[in-house]
Amino acid sequence: EIPPGVTKVNIPSVLKPPTLELKQLPSHLKYAYLETSQQLPVIISAALSEEQETCLLSLLKRHKKAIAWQMADIKGISPAI
C-alpha cells in the first residue's frame, strides 16, 4: 500500500532485477540468465548446442530492454491496469 501523496517509481528490471520464484521446467527447456548472480532469467531450449546458446544469449543481452520481467518493464501500459 502506497501512502497518499507518494508516487511509486517503477524501476526497470534491467536496472534493478526483481527477485523471481522460478518454477520447475519440462526437460526440453531450461533457464539461462542475462546477468551474473542468476538475475534476469529467460527460458530457452535445452537442445541448443553451446554455440547456439551463446549466440542466443548474446542477442538477448543486447536487447534485454525489450523483455518484460514485470509490469513496470512494459512501456506504455500503466501498472494500474
HUPEFEN-V281370 format. One record per helix or strand of 3 or more residues. SS is the DSSP state (2 for helix, 1 for strand). FROM is the first residue (numbers start at 0). LEN is the number of residues. If there is no record, write none. Layout:
SS_FROM_LEN, SS_FROM_LEN
//
This chain:
1_28_7, 1_38_7, 2_49_13, 2_63_3, 2_70_3
//
